[in-house]
Amino acid sequence: MHKIPNLKTALNVPLLELEKICLQHQHEIEHWFRSKWHTNKPPFYGSVDLRNSSYKLTPVDMNLFPGGFNNINPDFIPLAVQAVNNLIERYCPNATKVLLIPENHTRNLAYLKNVYTLNFILEQAGIKTVIGSLSEEITEATTINVTDELTMTYYPLIRENNRIKTTNGFDACTILLNNDLSNGKPAILENIEQILLPPLNAGWYMRKKTNYFTQYDIVCDEFANVINIDPWLINAYFDIATDLDFANNQGIEILAQKVDTIINKIKSKYAENNITDTPYVVVKANNGTYGMGIMTVKSGDEILKINRKSKNKMAVIKDGQTVHDVIIQEGVYTFEKINNQVSEPVIYMMDSAVIGGFYRVHPKKDVNENLNAMGAHFIPLTYACEALPGKTKHPECCAPNRFYTYSVIARLALLASSYEIKTYL
Amino acid sequence: MHKIPNLKTALNVPLLELEKICLQHQHEIEHWFRSKWHTNKPPFYGSVDLRNSSYKLTPVDMNLFPGGFNNINPDFIPLAVQAVNNLIERYCPNATKVLLIPENHTRNLAYLKNVYTLNFILEQAGIKTVIGSLSEEITEATTINVTDELTMTYYPLIRENNRIKTTNGFDACTILLNNDLSNGKPAILENIEQILLPPLNAGWYMRKKTNYFTQYDIVCDEFANVINIDPWLINAYFDIATDLDFANNQGIEILAQKVDTIINKIKSKYAENNITDTPYVVVKANNGTYGMGIMTVKSGDEILKINRKSKNKMAVIKDGQTVHDVIIQEGVYTFEKINNQVSEPVIYMMDSAVIGGFYRVHPKKDVNENLNAMGAHFIPLTYACEALPGKTKHPECCAPNRFYTYSVIARLALLASSYEIKTYL
């Protein structure tokens, strides 16, 4: 149940040249990461969506407020606990408490399980954790059912001078946000004296995907030098279009032109690498999340011809926010299938460590589509031996090499978010 | 196969009072460990044998040169890799290579698998690892078969000034000993400029169990204050007898007296705690390993009456060393059974983290006997959710609380070895 049903089915593409190179350079890569984490504080946590087209492997989205901890293989919770332990041991050995601020919705069972799991991980690391909610609906200590057997309690937040506490008097030196602040900067969190992770300005009210991918460009260029590859193999072209108003066709022509520019850049890379796939781009709300505000097109012309329904879908995202900025991102096909359904890996990290992940699988989507949509399901990665390189084999298990490359690209994505977070401080 | 067949069978004793206390104090305990590791460098690795009599849980042996990495659940190799990564990131971020020195015997397949697994773990952390052997039989690069498919190469060691290298020119800044140096301090390792882990004087030619347990006493007294328990619940009485010659009955009477003293101390503790078991002690070679030189007795009188065969067994241990010193250690019953066979947990640690373990199970031994003997087999611990406290339950798994207490006592044992190693520097 928690294992990939059939690894050969899950990974039906040929071994990437990139994977061979990563394995050959494993010592340099691990050493490089260690030196990077020595000078760049890893974020508390993060998750990254990868796309593997067999000729390239790239992050397409980096989540600084990861949900879905309930979807990772529960066998690997100890990895998360160990990461939290290390993080605290290194940066704040005196920390004993964390105030966890989740998303406001309290009826999304999957999300509640995520909060529960995160709370569990923190508690296992010996961190006393209390959940404080920003939701106006939480006006008193509220017991929330996660399963028939399991409950958790959400407390209202109160502010006393420059400290946030919960109404039951819980006062922590560290506040962990699992709320992406899509609908604005909550006044209660401004100018507080406690450590807020990630920082307030990393919230989606402020964060832009293009800021993140600008940092990822820097990371890729550095890393590509280490293993001597074309950075395009691990990166996707992108551009930004601003001042858009989909409802009134404002800015659409410029967007269409930019789409064509990216398409042409992809075309020449495809030609250079003898790739016969059709180039496409993904247009996404620059501050979007939850898989909303996303559109896949193969030309600028398609943008000019989109119908009202598609426009409406692009115009508004989570919490009713209007879309004015978009990122135009090179589309990366996913050629991974599980049970013949299109899938993409999502990798979770805490501190500098990969702690697990899952395949996002969608029975009704195609290889060039966004899979973060209603109807997706999740198959936990057997991060374990399989997540490790098999240059030499562990005597007791086989170790497909693919997962090592996933862990490398995921950590590059994490490093970029570490760079990005510095820009918000 | 890698799971405990039936957890309820494995853990057939009632939940210890101690376990409840550990769970109640989990936040304080984890915080205490973090502060301890902040000021005391954990050893590179170690394994500890625990005995659980339901009324007490104590370490009875701490191995600074752990074999048996092949017996831990391969699913948890990532925990070991993460621990190695953290260790290096913290203490020597520039380290890229390790020279691994194994035991000399090259025909013990189980031990070879251990070396292979250890090498694998280091390689996964991006540490270039070469195996250099102290054995006189290794006079050139020698390929060793671990399984039909897997091989590894042992290289002879050479010394150039104050550096040890292998004959293929491998020069590492760190040397990891997996050879317990039972038969003396190898001249080639004396006064080298490289970092040697553990230090040379931690070898069994010099190390004494009583030195270790003296440090463990200190750790226990400190920790018992933190959670307000009688340290006896997590510690076993011990004493030392020296200048022994079993063959010539020298020192045997004093040994017998000391046995009675310990037995009497146990008796009064048993009375105090309403325990009806019969007290016993285990007499072990003070520098012994591999389960050799061990004897279980219920009175000093038994010592005086042991037959020639038992004397001979006590007189000589690994690599033909004669026994002159013994530790007289309070015997701790093990009331854990797997498939109705007597078993005891062995816990593995790297850096400050528990990375796995197994049950040592012996079909022919009794609850008061040493299980580290021919005929033992190993069932990997499902360290995972089950290894974590279930004060709150993870939604996807049940989490017996027992393993948390194991991890606490194992880490106390590790901390004591950290104290001990300081005495060898």
Chai-1 contact restraints between the chains, C-beta under 6 A:
chainA,res_idxA,chainB,res_idxB,connection_type,confidence,min_distance_angstrom,max_distance_angstrom,comment,restraint_id
A,Q26,B,G126,contact,1.0,0.0,6.0,A-B,restraint_1
A,H27,B,G126,contact,1.0,0.0,6.0,A-B,restraint_2
A,H27,B,K128,contact,1.0,0.0,6.0,A-B,restraint_3
A,E30,B,G126,contact,1.0,0.0,6.0,A-B,restraint_4
A,H31,B,T96,contact,1.0,0.0,6.0,A-B,restraint_5
A,H31,B,G126,contact,1.0,0.0,6.0,A-B,restraint_6
A,R34,B,E89,contact,1.0,0.0,6.0,A-B,restraint_7
A,R34,B,P93,contact,1.0,0.0,6.0,A-B,restraint_8
A,S35,B,P93,contact,1.0,0.0,6.0,A-B,restraint_9
A,H38,B,P93,contact,1.0,0.0,6.0,A-B,restraint_10
A,P74,B,C385,contact,1.0,0.0,6.0,A-B,restraint_11
A,P74,B,H394,contact,1.0,0.0,6.0,A-B,restraint_12
A,P74,B,E396,contact,1.0,0.0,6.0,A-B,restraint_13
A,P74,B,C397,contact,1.0,0.0,6.0,A-B,restraint_14
A,D75,B,A384,contact,1.0,0.0,6.0,A-B,restraint_15
A,I77,B,C385,contact,1.0,0.0,6.0,A-B,restraint_16
A,P78,B,L79,contact,1.0,0.0,6.0,A-B,restraint_17
A,P78,B,A384,contact,1.0,0.0,6.0,A-B,restraint_18
A,L79,B,P78,contact,1.0,0.0,6.0,A-B,restraint_19
A,Q82,B,Q82,contact,1.0,0.0,6.0,A-B,restraint_20
A,Q82,B,A353,contact,1.0,0.0,6.0,A-B,restraint_21
A,N86,B,N86,contact,1.0,0.0,6.0,A-B,restraint_22
A,E89,B,R34,contact,1.0,0.0,6.0,A-B,restraint_23
A,P93,B,R34,contact,1.0,0.0,6.0,A-B,restraint_24
A,P93,B,S35,contact,1.0,0.0,6.0,A-B,restraint_25
A,P93,B,H38,contact,1.0,0.0,6.0,A-B,restraint_26
A,T96,B,H31,contact,1.0,0.0,6.0,A-B,restraint_27
A,K113,B,P395,contact,1.0,0.0,6.0,A-B,restraint_28
A,Y116,B,P395,contact,1.0,0.0,6.0,A-B,restraint_29
A,F120,B,T392,contact,1.0,0.0,6.0,A-B,restraint_30
A,F120,B,H394,contact,1.0,0.0,6.0,A-B,restraint_31
A,Q124,B,L388,contact,1.0,0.0,6.0,A-B,restraint_32
A,G126,B,Q26,contact,1.0,0.0,6.0,A-B,restraint_33
A,G126,B,H27,contact,1.0,0.0,6.0,A-B,restraint_34
A,G126,B,E30,contact,1.0,0.0,6.0,A-B,restraint_35
A,G126,B,H31,contact,1.0,0.0,6.0,A-B,restraint_36
A,K128,B,H27,contact,1.0,0.0,6.0,A-B,restraint_37
A,V146,B,P395,contact,1.0,0.0,6.0,A-B,restraint_38
A,T147,B,P395,contact,1.0,0.0,6.0,A-B,restraint_39
A,L150,B,K393,contact,1.0,0.0,6.0,A-B,restraint_40
A,L150,B,P395,contact,1.0,0.0,6.0,A-B,restraint_41
A,A353,B,Q82,contact,1.0,0.0,6.0,A-B,restraint_42
A,A384,B,D75,contact,1.0,0.0,6.0,A-B,restraint_43
A,C385,B,P74,contact,1.0,0.0,6.0,A-B,restraint_44
A,C385,B,I77,contact,1.0,0.0,6.0,A-B,restraint_45
A,L388,B,Q124,contact,1.0,0.0,6.0,A-B,restraint_46
A,H394,B,P74,contact,1.0,0.0,6.0,A-B,restraint_47
A,H394,B,F120,contact,1.0,0.0,6.0,A-B,restraint_48
A,P395,B,K113,contact,1.0,0.0,6.0,A-B,restraint_49
A,P395,B,Y116,contact,1.0,0.0,6.0,A-B,restraint_50
A,P395,B,V146,contact,1.0,0.0,6.0,A-B,restraint_51
A,P395,B,T147,contact,1.0,0.0,6.0,A-B,restraint_52
A,P395,B,L150,contact,1.0,0.0,6.0,A-B,restraint_53
A,E396,B,P74,contact,1.0,0.0,6.0,A-B,restraint_54
A,C397,B,P74,contact,1.0,0.0,6.0,A-B,restraint_55
